[in-house]
Amino acid sequence: MAKDPVCGMEVDEDEAAATSEHMGKTFYFCAEACKEKFEEDPMKYMKMEKKRGCC
Ligand SMILES: [Zn+2]
C-alpha cells in the first residue's frame, strides 16, 4: 500500500486512480482530484511526507 500524500488515504498501487512522478519517486492518489492538487504544489505535499518521518 502507498499513501496518498494529499488526503493521507491508503492507496493500493495496482488500483490507484492516478499516479504522478516527482524527483524519481512515484506517488499514488485515490482520485484524479488529489493528483491535480498535488501537481499544483508538489513541494508542499512532499514536505509534509518528510516531516512525518523526522525526529
Ligand atoms: Zn486522495
mmCIF file of the protein (N, C-alpha, C, O) and its ligand, coordinates in Angstrom:
data_MODEL
# 
_entry.id   MODEL 
# 
loop_
_entity.id 
_entity.type 
_entity.pdbx_number_of_molecules 
1 polymer     1 
2 non-polymer 1 
# 
_entity_poly.entity_id                      1 
_entity_poly.type                           'polypeptide(L)' 
_entity_poly.nstd_linkage                   no 
_entity_poly.nstd_monomer                   no 
_entity_poly.pdbx_seq_one_letter_code       MAKDPVCGMEVDEDEAAATSEHMGKTFYFCAEACKEKFEEDPMKYMKMEKKRGCC 
_entity_poly.pdbx_seq_one_letter_code_can   MAKDPVCGMEVDEDEAAATSEHMGKTFYFCAEACKEKFEEDPMKYMKMEKKRGCC 
_entity_poly.pdbx_strand_id                 A 
# 
loop_
_entity_poly_seq.entity_id 
_entity_poly_seq.num 
_entity_poly_seq.mon_id 
_entity_poly_seq.hetero 
1 1  MET n 
1 2  ALA n 
1 3  LYS n 
1 4  ASP n 
1 5  PRO n 
1 6  VAL n 
1 7  CYS n 
1 8  GLY n 
1 9  MET n 
1 10 GLU n 
1 11 VAL n 
1 12 ASP n 
1 13 GLU n 
1 14 ASP n 
1 15 GLU n 
1 16 ALA n 
1 17 ALA n 
1 18 ALA n 
1 19 THR n 
1 20 SER n 
1 21 GLU n 
1 22 HIS n 
1 23 MET n 
1 24 GLY n 
1 25 LYS n 
1 26 THR n 
1 27 PHE n 
1 28 TYR n 
1 29 PHE n 
1 30 CYS n 
1 31 ALA n 
1 32 GLU n 
1 33 ALA n 
1 34 CYS n 
1 35 LYS n 
1 36 GLU n 
1 37 LYS n 
1 38 PHE n 
1 39 GLU n 
1 40 GLU n 
1 41 ASP n 
1 42 PRO n 
1 43 MET n 
1 44 LYS n 
1 45 TYR n 
1 46 MET n 
1 47 LYS n 
1 48 MET n 
1 49 GLU n 
1 50 LYS n 
1 51 LYS n 
1 52 ARG n 
1 53 GLY n 
1 54 CYS n 
1 55 CYS n 
# 
loop_
_struct_asym.id 
_struct_asym.entity_id 
A 1 
B 2 
# 
loop_
_chem_comp.id 
_chem_comp.type 
_chem_comp.mon_nstd_flag 
ALA 'L-peptide linking' y 
ARG 'L-peptide linking' y 
ASP 'L-peptide linking' y 
CYS 'L-peptide linking' y 
GLU 'L-peptide linking' y 
GLY 'peptide linking'   y 
HIS 'L-peptide linking' y 
LYS 'L-peptide linking' y 
MET 'L-peptide linking' y 
PHE 'L-peptide linking' y 
PRO 'L-peptide linking' y 
SER 'L-peptide linking' y 
THR 'L-peptide linking' y 
TYR 'L-peptide linking' y 
VAL 'L-peptide linking' y 
ZN  non-polymer         . 
# 
_pdbx_entity_nonpoly.entity_id   2 
_pdbx_entity_nonpoly.name        ? 
_pdbx_entity_nonpoly.comp_id     ZN 
# 
_pdbx_nonpoly_scheme.asym_id         B 
_pdbx_nonpoly_scheme.entity_id       2 
_pdbx_nonpoly_scheme.mon_id          ZN 
_pdbx_nonpoly_scheme.ndb_seq_num     1 
_pdbx_nonpoly_scheme.pdb_seq_num     101 
_pdbx_nonpoly_scheme.auth_seq_num    101 
_pdbx_nonpoly_scheme.pdb_mon_id      ZN 
_pdbx_nonpoly_scheme.auth_mon_id     ZN 
_pdbx_nonpoly_scheme.pdb_strand_id   A 
_pdbx_nonpoly_scheme.pdb_ins_code    . 
# 
loop_
_atom_site.group_PDB 
_atom_site.id 
_atom_site.type_symbol 
_atom_site.label_atom_id 
_atom_site.label_alt_id 
_atom_site.label_comp_id 
_atom_site.label_asym_id 
_atom_site.label_entity_id 
_atom_site.label_seq_id 
_atom_site.pdbx_PDB_ins_code 
_atom_site.Cartn_x 
_atom_site.Cartn_y 
_atom_site.Cartn_z 
_atom_site.occupancy 
_atom_site.B_iso_or_equiv 
_atom_site.pdbx_formal_charge 
_atom_site.auth_seq_id 
_atom_site.auth_comp_id 
_atom_site.auth_asym_id 
_atom_site.auth_atom_id 
_atom_site.pdbx_PDB_model_num 
ATOM   1   N  N  . MET A 1 1  ? 0.842  -1.207 0.000   1.00 0.00 ? 1   MET A N  1 
ATOM   2   C  CA . MET A 1 1  ? 0.000  0.000  0.000   1.00 0.00 ? 1   MET A CA 1 
ATOM   3   C  C  . MET A 1 1  ? 0.874  1.252  0.000   1.00 0.00 ? 1   MET A C  1 
ATOM   4   O  O  . MET A 1 1  ? 1.951  1.282  0.595   1.00 0.00 ? 1   MET A O  1 
ATOM   5   N  N  . ALA A 1 2  ? 0.381  2.277  -0.680  1.00 0.00 ? 2   ALA A N  1 
ATOM   6   C  CA . ALA A 1 2  ? 1.058  3.565  -0.681  1.00 0.00 ? 2   ALA A CA 1 
ATOM   7   C  C  . ALA A 1 2  ? 0.124  4.595  -0.066  1.00 0.00 ? 2   ALA A C  1 
ATOM   8   O  O  . ALA A 1 2  ? -1.079 4.367  0.057   1.00 0.00 ? 2   ALA A O  1 
ATOM   9   N  N  . LYS A 1 3  ? 0.694  5.726  0.318   1.00 0.00 ? 3   LYS A N  1 
ATOM   10  C  CA . LYS A 1 3  ? -0.138 6.752  0.927   1.00 0.00 ? 3   LYS A CA 1 
ATOM   11  C  C  . LYS A 1 3  ? -0.352 7.909  -0.043  1.00 0.00 ? 3   LYS A C  1 
ATOM   12  O  O  . LYS A 1 3  ? 0.593  8.457  -0.611  1.00 0.00 ? 3   LYS A O  1 
ATOM   13  N  N  . ASP A 1 4  ? -1.599 8.255  -0.210  1.00 0.00 ? 4   ASP A N  1 
ATOM   14  C  CA . ASP A 1 4  ? -1.956 9.435  -0.983  1.00 0.00 ? 4   ASP A CA 1 
ATOM   15  C  C  . ASP A 1 4  ? -1.445 10.650 -0.197  1.00 0.00 ? 4   ASP A C  1 
ATOM   16  O  O  . ASP A 1 4  ? -1.927 10.922 0.903   1.00 0.00 ? 4   ASP A O  1 
ATOM   17  N  N  . PRO A 1 5  ? -0.468 11.383 -0.758  1.00 0.00 ? 5   PRO A N  1 
ATOM   18  C  CA . PRO A 1 5  ? 0.134  12.480 0.018   1.00 0.00 ? 5   PRO A CA 1 
ATOM   19  C  C  . PRO A 1 5  ? -0.812 13.654 0.232   1.00 0.00 ? 5   PRO A C  1 
ATOM   20  O  O  . PRO A 1 5  ? -0.566 14.493 1.098   1.00 0.00 ? 5   PRO A O  1 
ATOM   21  N  N  . VAL A 1 6  ? -1.878 13.724 -0.534  1.00 0.00 ? 6   VAL A N  1 
ATOM   22  C  CA . VAL A 1 6  ? -2.787 14.864 -0.435  1.00 0.00 ? 6   VAL A CA 1 
ATOM   23  C  C  . VAL A 1 6  ? -3.802 14.664 0.696   1.00 0.00 ? 6   VAL A C  1 
ATOM   24  O  O  . VAL A 1 6  ? -3.965 15.540 1.545   1.00 0.00 ? 6   VAL A O  1 
ATOM   25  N  N  . CYS A 1 7  ? -4.481 13.518 0.707   1.00 0.00 ? 7   CYS A N  1 
ATOM   26  C  CA . CYS A 1 7  ? -5.537 13.324 1.703   1.00 0.00 ? 7   CYS A CA 1 
ATOM   27  C  C  . CYS A 1 7  ? -5.130 12.324 2.786   1.00 0.00 ? 7   CYS A C  1 
ATOM   28  O  O  . CYS A 1 7  ? -5.841 12.156 3.778   1.00 0.00 ? 7   CYS A O  1 
ATOM   29  N  N  . GLY A 1 8  ? -3.982 11.660 2.595   1.00 0.00 ? 8   GLY A N  1 
ATOM   30  C  CA . GLY A 1 8  ? -3.497 10.739 3.624   1.00 0.00 ? 8   GLY A CA 1 
ATOM   31  C  C  . GLY A 1 8  ? -4.108 9.355  3.577   1.00 0.00 ? 8   GLY A C  1 
ATOM   32  O  O  . GLY A 1 8  ? -3.827 8.521  4.437   1.00 0.00 ? 8   GLY A O  1 
ATOM   33  N  N  . MET A 1 9  ? -4.943 9.103  2.579   1.00 0.00 ? 9   MET A N  1 
ATOM   34  C  CA . MET A 1 9  ? -5.598 7.806  2.448   1.00 0.00 ? 9   MET A CA 1 
ATOM   35  C  C  . MET A 1 9  ? -4.623 6.742  1.958   1.00 0.00 ? 9   MET A C  1 
ATOM   36  O  O  . MET A 1 9  ? -3.701 7.047  1.201   1.00 0.00 ? 9   MET A O  1 
ATOM   37  N  N  . GLU A 1 10 ? -4.820 5.500  2.381   1.00 0.00 ? 10  GLU A N  1 
ATOM   38  C  CA . GLU A 1 10 ? -4.009 4.399  1.880   1.00 0.00 ? 10  GLU A CA 1 
ATOM   39  C  C  . GLU A 1 10 ? -4.514 4.026  0.495   1.00 0.00 ? 10  GLU A C  1 
ATOM   40  O  O  . GLU A 1 10 ? -5.715 3.849  0.288   1.00 0.00 ? 10  GLU A O  1 
ATOM   41  N  N  . VAL A 1 11 ? -3.581 3.908  -0.460  1.00 0.00 ? 11  VAL A N  1 
ATOM   42  C  CA . VAL A 1 11 ? -3.963 3.601  -1.831  1.00 0.00 ? 11  VAL A CA 1 
ATOM   43  C  C  . VAL A 1 11 ? -3.215 2.367  -2.303  1.00 0.00 ? 11  VAL A C  1 
ATOM   44  O  O  . VAL A 1 11 ? -1.997 2.271  -2.149  1.00 0.00 ? 11  VAL A O  1 
ATOM   45  N  N  . ASP A 1 12 ? -3.949 1.421  -2.880  1.00 0.00 ? 12  ASP A N  1 
ATOM   46  C  CA . ASP A 1 12 ? -3.340 0.227  -3.453  1.00 0.00 ? 12  ASP A CA 1 
ATOM   47  C  C  . ASP A 1 12 ? -2.648 0.626  -4.760  1.00 0.00 ? 12  ASP A C  1 
ATOM   48  O  O  . ASP A 1 12 ? -3.270 1.205  -5.650  1.00 0.00 ? 12  ASP A O  1 
ATOM   49  N  N  . GLU A 1 13 ? -1.356 0.309  -4.862  1.00 0.00 ? 13  GLU A N  1 
ATOM   50  C  CA . GLU A 1 13 ? -0.596 0.694  -6.055  1.00 0.00 ? 13  GLU A CA 1 
ATOM   51  C  C  . GLU A 1 13 ? -1.246 0.208  -7.349  1.00 0.00 ? 13  GLU A C  1 
ATOM   52  O  O  . GLU A 1 13 ? -1.184 0.893  -8.370  1.00 0.00 ? 13  GLU A O  1 
ATOM   53  N  N  . ASP A 1 14 ? -1.868 -0.967 -7.309  1.00 0.00 ? 14  ASP A N  1 
ATOM   54  C  CA . ASP A 1 14 ? -2.459 -1.537 -8.516  1.00 0.00 ? 14  ASP A CA 1 
ATOM   55  C  C  . ASP A 1 14 ? -3.809 -0.907 -8.843  1.00 0.00 ? 14  ASP A C  1 
ATOM   56  O  O  . ASP A 1 14 ? -4.291 -1.018 -9.970  1.00 0.00 ? 14  ASP A O  1 
ATOM   57  N  N  . GLU A 1 15 ? -4.412 -0.254 -7.872  1.00 0.00 ? 15  GLU A N  1 
ATOM   58  C  CA . GLU A 1 15 ? -5.758 0.270  -8.081  1.00 0.00 ? 15  GLU A CA 1 
ATOM   59  C  C  . GLU A 1 15 ? -5.831 1.781  -7.944  1.00 0.00 ? 15  GLU A C  1 
ATOM   60  O  O  . GLU A 1 15 ? -6.915 2.357  -7.851  1.00 0.00 ? 15  GLU A O  1 
ATOM   61  N  N  . ALA A 1 16 ? -4.669 2.416  -7.932  1.00 0.00 ? 16  ALA A N  1 
ATOM   62  C  CA . ALA A 1 16 ? -4.651 3.868  -7.778  1.00 0.00 ? 16  ALA A CA 1 
ATOM   63  C  C  . ALA A 1 16 ? -5.380 4.534  -8.942  1.00 0.00 ? 16  ALA A C  1 
ATOM   64  O  O  . ALA A 1 16 ? -5.208 4.141  -10.096 1.00 0.00 ? 16  ALA A O  1 
ATOM   65  N  N  . ALA A 1 17 ? -6.191 5.540  -8.635  1.00 0.00 ? 17  ALA A N  1 
ATOM   66  C  CA . ALA A 1 17 ? -6.937 6.256  -9.669  1.00 0.00 ? 17  ALA A CA 1 
ATOM   67  C  C  . ALA A 1 17 ? -6.003 7.117  -10.503 1.00 0.00 ? 17  ALA A C  1 
ATOM   68  O  O  . ALA A 1 17 ? -6.271 7.400  -11.670 1.00 0.00 ? 17  ALA A O  1 
ATOM   69  N  N  . ALA A 1 18 ? -4.898 7.529  -9.881  1.00 0.00 ? 18  ALA A N  1 
ATOM   70  C  CA . ALA A 1 18 ? -3.949 8.379  -10.590 1.00 0.00 ? 18  ALA A CA 1 
ATOM   71  C  C  . ALA A 1 18 ? -2.574 8.236  -9.955  1.00 0.00 ? 18  ALA A C  1 
ATOM   72  O  O  . ALA A 1 18 ? -2.455 7.972  -8.758  1.00 0.00 ? 18  ALA A O  1 
ATOM   73  N  N  . THR A 1 19 ? -1.546 8.413  -10.761 1.00 0.00 ? 19  THR A N  1 
ATOM   74  C  CA . THR A 1 19 ? -0.183 8.393  -10.233 1.00 0.00 ? 19  THR A CA 1 
ATOM   75  C  C  . THR A 1 19 ? 0.581  9.586  -10.801 1.00 0.00 ? 19  THR A C  1 
ATOM   76  O  O  . THR A 1 19 ? 0.226  10.139 -11.842 1.00 0.00 ? 19  THR A O  1 
ATOM   77  N  N  . SER A 1 20 ? 1.628  9.960  -10.095 1.00 0.00 ? 20  SER A N  1 
ATOM   78  C  CA . SER A 1 20 ? 2.441  11.079 -10.545 1.00 0.00 ? 20  SER A CA 1 
ATOM   79  C  C  . SER A 1 20 ? 3.873  10.839 -10.092 1.00 0.00 ? 20  SER A C  1 
ATOM   80  O  O  . SER A 1 20 ? 4.115  10.339 -8.994  1.00 0.00 ? 20  SER A O  1 
ATOM   81  N  N  . GLU A 1 21 ? 4.815  11.201 -10.946 1.00 0.00 ? 21  GLU A N  1 
ATOM   82  C  CA . GLU A 1 21 ? 6.215  11.004 -10.583 1.00 0.00 ? 21  GLU A CA 1 
ATOM   83  C  C  . GLU A 1 21 ? 6.877  12.339 -10.307 1.00 0.00 ? 21  GLU A C  1 
ATOM   84  O  O  . GLU A 1 21 ? 6.755  13.287 -11.083 1.00 0.00 ? 21  GLU A O  1 
ATOM   85  N  N  . HIS A 1 22 ? 7.570  12.396 -9.204  1.00 0.00 ? 22  HIS A N  1 
ATOM   86  C  CA . HIS A 1 22 ? 8.298  13.605 -8.871  1.00 0.00 ? 22  HIS A CA 1 
ATOM   87  C  C  . HIS A 1 22 ? 9.629  13.258 -8.240  1.00 0.00 ? 22  HIS A C  1 
ATOM   88  O  O  . HIS A 1 22 ? 9.692  12.508 -7.265  1.00 0.00 ? 22  HIS A O  1 
ATOM   89  N  N  . MET A 1 23 ? 10.695 13.812 -8.804  1.00 0.00 ? 23  MET A N  1 
ATOM   90  C  CA . MET A 1 23 ? 12.043 13.604 -8.291  1.00 0.00 ? 23  MET A CA 1 
ATOM   91  C  C  . MET A 1 23 ? 12.338 12.117 -8.095  1.00 0.00 ? 23  MET A C  1 
ATOM   92  O  O  . MET A 1 23 ? 12.908 11.711 -7.082  1.00 0.00 ? 23  MET A O  1 
ATOM   93  N  N  . GLY A 1 24 ? 11.943 11.324 -9.074  1.00 0.00 ? 24  GLY A N  1 
ATOM   94  C  CA . GLY A 1 24 ? 12.252 9.899  -9.058  1.00 0.00 ? 24  GLY A CA 1 
ATOM   95  C  C  . GLY A 1 24 ? 11.377 9.066  -8.144  1.00 0.00 ? 24  GLY A C  1 
ATOM   96  O  O  . GLY A 1 24 ? 11.594 7.863  -7.998  1.00 0.00 ? 24  GLY A O  1 
ATOM   97  N  N  . LYS A 1 25 ? 10.396 9.691  -7.531  1.00 0.00 ? 25  LYS A N  1 
ATOM   98  C  CA . LYS A 1 25 ? 9.502  8.974  -6.641  1.00 0.00 ? 25  LYS A CA 1 
ATOM   99  C  C  . LYS A 1 25 ? 8.116  8.935  -7.247  1.00 0.00 ? 25  LYS A C  1 
ATOM   100 O  O  . LYS A 1 25 ? 7.650  9.926  -7.809  1.00 0.00 ? 25  LYS A O  1 
ATOM   101 N  N  . THR A 1 26 ? 7.450  7.785  -7.137  1.00 0.00 ? 26  THR A N  1 
ATOM   102 C  CA . THR A 1 26 ? 6.091  7.690  -7.657  1.00 0.00 ? 26  THR A CA 1 
ATOM   103 C  C  . THR A 1 26 ? 5.092  7.887  -6.531  1.00 0.00 ? 26  THR A C  1 
ATOM   104 O  O  . THR A 1 26 ? 5.205  7.280  -5.466  1.00 0.00 ? 26  THR A O  1 
ATOM   105 N  N  . PHE A 1 27 ? 4.119  8.740  -6.780  1.00 0.00 ? 27  PHE A N  1 
ATOM   106 C  CA . PHE A 1 27 ? 3.074  8.994  -5.795  1.00 0.00 ? 27  PHE A CA 1 
ATOM   107 C  C  . PHE A 1 27 ? 1.759  8.448  -6.316  1.00 0.00 ? 27  PHE A C  1 
ATOM   108 O  O  . PHE A 1 27 ? 1.467  8.511  -7.511  1.00 0.00 ? 27  PHE A O  1 
ATOM   109 N  N  . TYR A 1 28 ? 0.973  7.912  -5.397  1.00 0.00 ? 28  TYR A N  1 
ATOM   110 C  CA . TYR A 1 28 ? -0.302 7.304  -5.772  1.00 0.00 ? 28  TYR A CA 1 
ATOM   111 C  C  . TYR A 1 28 ? -1.445 8.080  -5.160  1.00 0.00 ? 28  TYR A C  1 
ATOM   112 O  O  . TYR A 1 28 ? -1.366 8.553  -4.027  1.00 0.00 ? 28  TYR A O  1 
ATOM   113 N  N  . PHE A 1 29 ? -2.528 8.204  -5.946  1.00 0.00 ? 29  PHE A N  1 
ATOM   114 C  CA . PHE A 1 29 ? -3.647 9.011  -5.489  1.00 0.00 ? 29  PHE A CA 1 
ATOM   115 C  C  . PHE A 1 29 ? -4.957 8.243  -5.561  1.00 0.00 ? 29  PHE A C  1 
ATOM   116 O  O  . PHE A 1 29 ? -5.154 7.401  -6.437  1.00 0.00 ? 29  PHE A O  1 
ATOM   117 N  N  . CYS A 1 30 ? -5.856 8.551  -4.619  1.00 0.00 ? 30  CYS A N  1 
ATOM   118 C  CA . CYS A 1 30 ? -7.144 7.865  -4.567  1.00 0.00 ? 30  CYS A CA 1 
ATOM   119 C  C  . CYS A 1 30 ? -8.068 8.384  -5.656  1.00 0.00 ? 30  CYS A C  1 
ATOM   120 O  O  . CYS A 1 30 ? -9.016 7.706  -6.051  1.00 0.00 ? 30  CYS A O  1 
ATOM   121 N  N  . ALA A 1 31 ? -7.787 9.594  -6.143  1.00 0.00 ? 31  ALA A N  1 
ATOM   122 C  CA . ALA A 1 31 ? -8.650 10.202 -7.152  1.00 0.00 ? 31  ALA A CA 1 
ATOM   123 C  C  . ALA A 1 31 ? -7.849 11.184 -7.997  1.00 0.00 ? 31  ALA A C  1 
ATOM   124 O  O  . ALA A 1 31 ? -6.807 11.694 -7.585  1.00 0.00 ? 31  ALA A O  1 
ATOM   125 N  N  . GLU A 1 32 ? -8.371 11.427 -9.181  1.00 0.00 ? 32  GLU A N  1 
ATOM   126 C  CA . GLU A 1 32 ? -7.731 12.385 -10.095 1.00 0.00 ? 32  GLU A CA 1 
ATOM   127 C  C  . GLU A 1 32 ? -7.622 13.757 -9.435  1.00 0.00 ? 32  GLU A C  1 
ATOM   128 O  O  . GLU A 1 32 ? -6.650 14.479 -9.657  1.00 0.00 ? 32  GLU A O  1 
ATOM   129 N  N  . ALA A 1 33 ? -8.609 14.113 -8.630  1.00 0.00 ? 33  ALA A N  1 
ATOM   130 C  CA . ALA A 1 33 ? -8.623 15.432 -7.977  1.00 0.00 ? 33  ALA A CA 1 
ATOM   131 C  C  . ALA A 1 33 ? -7.433 15.579 -7.033  1.00 0.00 ? 33  ALA A C  1 
ATOM   132 O  O  . ALA A 1 33 ? -6.858 16.662 -6.925  1.00 0.00 ? 33  ALA A O  1 
ATOM   133 N  N  . CYS A 1 34 ? -7.062 14.495 -6.348  1.00 0.00 ? 34  CYS A N  1 
ATOM   134 C  CA . CYS A 1 34 ? -5.921 14.554 -5.433  1.00 0.00 ? 34  CYS A CA 1 
ATOM   135 C  C  . CYS A 1 34 ? -4.631 14.756 -6.220  1.00 0.00 ? 34  CYS A C  1 
ATOM   136 O  O  . CYS A 1 34 ? -3.744 15.493 -5.791  1.00 0.00 ? 34  CYS A O  1 
ATOM   137 N  N  . LYS A 1 35 ? -4.532 14.101 -7.368  1.00 0.00 ? 35  LYS A N  1 
ATOM   138 C  CA . LYS A 1 35 ? -3.347 14.266 -8.205  1.00 0.00 ? 35  LYS A CA 1 
ATOM   139 C  C  . LYS A 1 35 ? -3.235 15.711 -8.674  1.00 0.00 ? 35  LYS A C  1 
ATOM   140 O  O  . LYS A 1 35 ? -2.147 16.285 -8.670  1.00 0.00 ? 35  LYS A O  1 
ATOM   141 N  N  . GLU A 1 36 ? -4.347 16.292 -9.074  1.00 0.00 ? 36  GLU A N  1 
ATOM   142 C  CA . GLU A 1 36 ? -4.334 17.681 -9.543  1.00 0.00 ? 36  GLU A CA 1 
ATOM   143 C  C  . GLU A 1 36 ? -3.871 18.616 -8.441  1.00 0.00 ? 36  GLU A C  1 
ATOM   144 O  O  . GLU A 1 36 ? -3.093 19.539 -8.684  1.00 0.00 ? 36  GLU A O  1 
ATOM   145 N  N  . LYS A 1 37 ? -4.349 18.374 -7.230  1.00 0.00 ? 37  LYS A N  1 
ATOM   146 C  CA . LYS A 1 37 ? -3.934 19.187 -6.088  1.00 0.00 ? 37  LYS A CA 1 
ATOM   147 C  C  . LYS A 1 37 ? -2.436 19.050 -5.865  1.00 0.00 ? 37  LYS A C  1 
ATOM   148 O  O  . LYS A 1 37 ? -1.735 20.038 -5.646  1.00 0.00 ? 37  LYS A O  1 
ATOM   149 N  N  . PHE A 1 38 ? -1.957 17.818 -5.923  1.00 0.00 ? 38  PHE A N  1 
ATOM   150 C  CA . PHE A 1 38 ? -0.530 17.563 -5.707  1.00 0.00 ? 38  PHE A CA 1 
ATOM   151 C  C  . PHE A 1 38 ? 0.303  18.287 -6.753  1.00 0.00 ? 38  PHE A C  1 
ATOM   152 O  O  . PHE A 1 38 ? 1.322  18.897 -6.429  1.00 0.00 ? 38  PHE A O  1 
ATOM   153 N  N  . GLU A 1 39 ? -0.124 18.223 -7.993  1.00 0.00 ? 39  GLU A N  1 
ATOM   154 C  CA . GLU A 1 39 ? 0.678  18.806 -9.067  1.00 0.00 ? 39  GLU A CA 1 
ATOM   155 C  C  . GLU A 1 39 ? 0.638  20.332 -9.057  1.00 0.00 ? 39  GLU A C  1 
ATOM   156 O  O  . GLU A 1 39 ? 1.509  20.978 -9.639  1.00 0.00 ? 39  GLU A O  1 
ATOM   157 N  N  . GLU A 1 40 ? -0.352 20.901 -8.411  1.00 0.00 ? 40  GLU A N  1 
ATOM   158 C  CA . GLU A 1 40 ? -0.388 22.354 -8.255  1.00 0.00 ? 40  GLU A CA 1 
ATOM   159 C  C  . GLU A 1 40 ? 0.768  22.815 -7.376  1.00 0.00 ? 40  GLU A C  1 
ATOM   160 O  O  . GLU A 1 40 ? 1.342  23.883 -7.588  1.00 0.00 ? 40  GLU A O  1 
ATOM   161 N  N  . ASP A 1 41 ? 1.101  21.988 -6.384  1.00 0.00 ? 41  ASP A N  1 
ATOM   162 C  CA . ASP A 1 41 ? 2.120  22.393 -5.419  1.00 0.00 ? 41  ASP A CA 1 
ATOM   163 C  C  . ASP A 1 41 ? 2.789  21.160 -4.810  1.00 0.00 ? 41  ASP A C  1 
ATOM   164 O  O  . ASP A 1 41 ? 2.642  20.888 -3.618  1.00 0.00 ? 41  ASP A O  1 
ATOM   165 N  N  . PRO A 1 42 ? 3.532  20.410 -5.647  1.00 0.00 ? 42  PRO A N  1 
ATOM   166 C  CA . PRO A 1 42 ? 4.112  19.145 -5.166  1.00 0.00 ? 42  PRO A CA 1 
ATOM   167 C  C  . PRO A 1 42 ? 5.030  19.310 -3.966  1.00 0.00 ? 42  PRO A C  1 
ATOM   168 O  O  . PRO A 1 42 ? 5.065  18.450 -3.086  1.00 0.00 ? 42  PRO A O  1 
ATOM   169 N  N  . MET A 1 43 ? 5.768  20.403 -3.924  1.00 0.00 ? 43  MET A N  1 
ATOM   170 C  CA . MET A 1 43 ? 6.719  20.587 -2.822  1.00 0.00 ? 43  MET A CA 1 
ATOM   171 C  C  . MET A 1 43 ? 6.014  20.630 -1.470  1.00 0.00 ? 43  MET A C  1 
ATOM   172 O  O  . MET A 1 43 ? 6.525  20.118 -0.473  1.00 0.00 ? 43  MET A O  1 
ATOM   173 N  N  . LYS A 1 44 ? 4.851  21.237 -1.449  1.00 0.00 ? 44  LYS A N  1 
ATOM   174 C  CA . LYS A 1 44 ? 4.092  21.353 -0.204  1.00 0.00 ? 44  LYS A CA 1 
ATOM   175 C  C  . LYS A 1 44 ? 3.774  19.961 0.360   1.00 0.00 ? 44  LYS A C  1 
ATOM   176 O  O  . LYS A 1 44 ? 3.927  19.709 1.555   1.00 0.00 ? 44  LYS A O  1 
ATOM   177 N  N  . TYR A 1 45 ? 3.327  19.066 -0.530  1.00 0.00 ? 45  TYR A N  1 
ATOM   178 C  CA . TYR A 1 45 ? 2.935  17.736 -0.061  1.00 0.00 ? 45  TYR A CA 1 
ATOM   179 C  C  . TYR A 1 45 ? 4.142  16.850 0.199   1.00 0.00 ? 45  TYR A C  1 
ATOM   180 O  O  . TYR A 1 45 ? 4.105  15.981 1.070   1.00 0.00 ? 45  TYR A O  1 
ATOM   181 N  N  . MET A 1 46 ? 5.205  17.069 -0.550  1.00 0.00 ? 46  MET A N  1 
ATOM   182 C  CA . MET A 1 46 ? 6.421  16.284 -0.321  1.00 0.00 ? 46  MET A CA 1 
ATOM   183 C  C  . MET A 1 46 ? 7.048  16.674 1.012   1.00 0.00 ? 46  MET A C  1 
ATOM   184 O  O  . MET A 1 46 ? 7.623  15.833 1.703   1.00 0.00 ? 46  MET A O  1 
ATOM   185 N  N  . LYS A 1 47 ? 6.937  17.933 1.366   1.00 0.00 ? 47  LYS A N  1 
ATOM   186 C  CA . LYS A 1 47 ? 7.451  18.395 2.659   1.00 0.00 ? 47  LYS A CA 1 
ATOM   187 C  C  . LYS A 1 47 ? 6.690  17.729 3.794   1.00 0.00 ? 47  LYS A C  1 
ATOM   188 O  O  . LYS A 1 47 ? 7.276  17.313 4.793   1.00 0.00 ? 47  LYS A O  1 
ATOM   189 N  N  . MET A 1 48 ? 5.384  17.634 3.628   1.00 0.00 ? 48  MET A N  1 
ATOM   190 C  CA . MET A 1 48 ? 4.562  17.014 4.660   1.00 0.00 ? 48  MET A CA 1 
ATOM   191 C  C  . MET A 1 48 ? 4.986  15.571 4.896   1.00 0.00 ? 48  MET A C  1 
ATOM   192 O  O  . MET A 1 48 ? 4.994  15.089 6.029   1.00 0.00 ? 48  MET A O  1 
ATOM   193 N  N  . GLU A 1 49 ? 5.337  14.891 3.815   1.00 0.00 ? 49  GLU A N  1 
ATOM   194 C  CA . GLU A 1 49 ? 5.795  13.496 3.928   1.00 0.00 ? 49  GLU A CA 1 
ATOM   195 C  C  . GLU A 1 49 ? 7.070  13.437 4.750   1.00 0.00 ? 49  GLU A C  1 
ATOM   196 O  O  . GLU A 1 49 ? 7.232  12.563 5.602   1.00 0.00 ? 49  GLU A O  1 
ATOM   197 N  N  . LYS A 1 50 ? 7.959  14.357 4.492   1.00 0.00 ? 50  LYS A N  1 
ATOM   198 C  CA . LYS A 1 50 ? 9.259  14.378 5.163   1.00 0.00 ? 50  LYS A CA 1 
ATOM   199 C  C  . LYS A 1 50 ? 9.085  14.631 6.653   1.00 0.00 ? 50  LYS A C  1 
ATOM   200 O  O  . LYS A 1 50 ? 9.717  13.990 7.493   1.00 0.00 ? 50  LYS A O  1 
ATOM   201 N  N  . LYS A 1 51 ? 8.215  15.579 6.955   1.00 0.00 ? 51  LYS A N  1 
ATOM   202 C  CA . LYS A 1 51 ? 8.002  15.963 8.340   1.00 0.00 ? 51  LYS A CA 1 
ATOM   203 C  C  . LYS A 1 51 ? 7.618  14.753 9.185   1.00 0.00 ? 51  LYS A C  1 
ATOM   204 O  O  . LYS A 1 51 ? 8.106  14.580 10.302  1.00 0.00 ? 51  LYS A O  1 
ATOM   205 N  N  . ARG A 1 52 ? 6.752  13.931 8.645   1.00 0.00 ? 52  ARG A N  1 
ATOM   206 C  CA . ARG A 1 52 ? 6.247  12.790 9.389   1.00 0.00 ? 52  ARG A CA 1 
ATOM   207 C  C  . ARG A 1 52 ? 7.373  11.846 9.816   1.00 0.00 ? 52  ARG A C  1 
ATOM   208 O  O  . ARG A 1 52 ? 7.324  11.247 10.890  1.00 0.00 ? 52  ARG A O  1 
ATOM   209 N  N  . GLY A 1 53 ? 8.404  11.725 8.942   1.00 0.00 ? 53  GLY A N  1 
ATOM   210 C  CA . GLY A 1 53 ? 9.481  10.793 9.257   1.00 0.00 ? 53  GLY A CA 1 
ATOM   211 C  C  . GLY A 1 53 ? 10.610 11.423 10.069  1.00 0.00 ? 53  GLY A C  1 
ATOM   212 O  O  . GLY A 1 53 ? 11.602 10.774 10.401  1.00 0.00 ? 53  GLY A O  1 
ATOM   213 N  N  . CYS A 1 54 ? 10.431 12.693 10.373  1.00 0.00 ? 54  CYS A N  1 
ATOM   214 C  CA . CYS A 1 54 ? 11.522 13.430 11.023  1.00 0.00 ? 54  CYS A CA 1 
ATOM   215 C  C  . CYS A 1 54 ? 11.540 13.252 12.531  1.00 0.00 ? 54  CYS A C  1 
ATOM   216 O  O  . CYS A 1 54 ? 10.480 13.107 13.141  1.00 0.00 ? 54  CYS A O  1 
ATOM   217 N  N  . CYS A 1 55 ? 12.687 13.258 13.133  1.00 0.00 ? 55  CYS A N  1 
ATOM   218 C  CA . CYS A 1 55 ? 12.902 13.263 14.589  1.00 0.00 ? 55  CYS A CA 1 
ATOM   219 C  C  . CYS A 1 55 ? 12.262 12.077 15.321  1.00 0.00 ? 55  CYS A C  1 
ATOM   220 O  O  . CYS A 1 55 ? 12.374 11.971 16.542  1.00 0.00 ? 55  CYS A O  1 
HETATM 221 ZN ZN . ZN  B 2 .  ? -6.767 11.315 -2.019  1.00 0.00 2 101 ZN  A ZN 1 
# 
